[in-house]
């Protein structure tokens, strides 16, 4: 896979995760006053980082597998297998009614998420503009 296609794929996946995060945040805000409602969040970037780092981390001693039933001591995680995962925060309680949604915090997260989405979209546009520059020069 070329650097360009991997970069564009990573940007696309991050934008998809941002859309999922927007939906989760909107659901949290909509249920901010519902008794015993527990907020959710999206886990994606940390798992993606772990998968990308596994591409370059080989152990000092890699075991030889002589049988298909052997368990390897190291395996590259394919970043394409990483999906945004909704995680329920069931441990905290912020209000007397059992709800743990702080509407102000969720609105700040929504703004941050929108800014990140805009940055990712601009980065993707930049990548394609670079290709256009090269194609026009030839």
SULKA-V155224 format. One record per run of one state. SS is the DSSP state (helix for helix, strand for strand, loop for the rest). FROM is the first residue (numbers start at 1). TO is the last residue. If there is no record, write none. Layout:
BEGIN
SS:FROM:TO
SS:FROM:TO
END
This chain:
BEGIN
loop:1:2
helix:3:30
loop:31:39
strand:40:43
loop:44:44
helix:45:54
loop:55:78
helix:79:81
loop:82:84
strand:85:88
loop:89:102
helix:103:137
loop:138:138
END
